[in-house]
Amino acid sequence: EPEVTQTPSHQVTQMGQEVILRCVPISNHLYFYWYRQILGQKVEFLVSFYNNEISEKSEIFDDQFSVERPDGSNFTLKIRSTKLEDSAMYFCASSGTSGRTYNEQFFGPGTRLTVL
Amino acid sequence: AQTVTQSQPEMSVQEAETVTLSCTYDTSESNYYLFWYKQPPSRQMILVIRQEAYKQQNATENRFSVNFQKAAKSFSLKISDSQLGDTAMYFCAYLYSNDYKLSFGAGTTVTVRA
């Protein structure tokens, strides 16, 4: 069964450094998303992406964040200058445009980001 | 903004028994989707079940079923014949049909006891 994959599974970085989290969505999906989950808290929406542009973003997704689809398969989240409070689990998700899975978001296994 | 409320932080159930998790949501929309996601200790988010708001029939997936009460804005999840592998955090989530972002509740930790 197709699945969303994410790399790395765990990233440790120093405060102020840039990080890039990578995702490979399900191949025929056209909508892509990033969510984050601070330990012990609820999952929060960051951004959605369709047709090579951001379709919606939350107030968390400020100028420090950016997303990109650099090629036909990868979808990345960049944090320009990490802060301690960026430490969280980051989930990528994708969804299709028709059929039974329409509006159903499939999540990757997550990347645990630790900012020291 | 839509709010999703899960009022039970933790639930414990004996293996083979049934447990019901509650979820309420706040919306002024009529077309939307509701989901239950399972997050085991690995922290992977796994879709358990979905419900379209326009459907009156409650969704069922094997041992998982929902009780969708649209007027009351309630969407509970019933896990029947609980298994040890059901131990996880369960999140209720809402998606407006013209929107992109899932709004999640705070989660309910379910522990299945042997």
Interface residues (C-beta under 8 A of the other chain):
Chain A: Y31 Y33 Y35 Q37 Q41 K42 V43 E44 F45 S48 Y50 S55 E56 S58 M89 F91 A93 N103 E104 Q105 F106 F107 P109 G110 R112
Chain B: Y33 F35 Y37 S42 R43 Q44 M45 I46 L47 R50 F91 A93 L95 S97 D99 Y100 K101 L102 S103 F104 G105 A106 G107
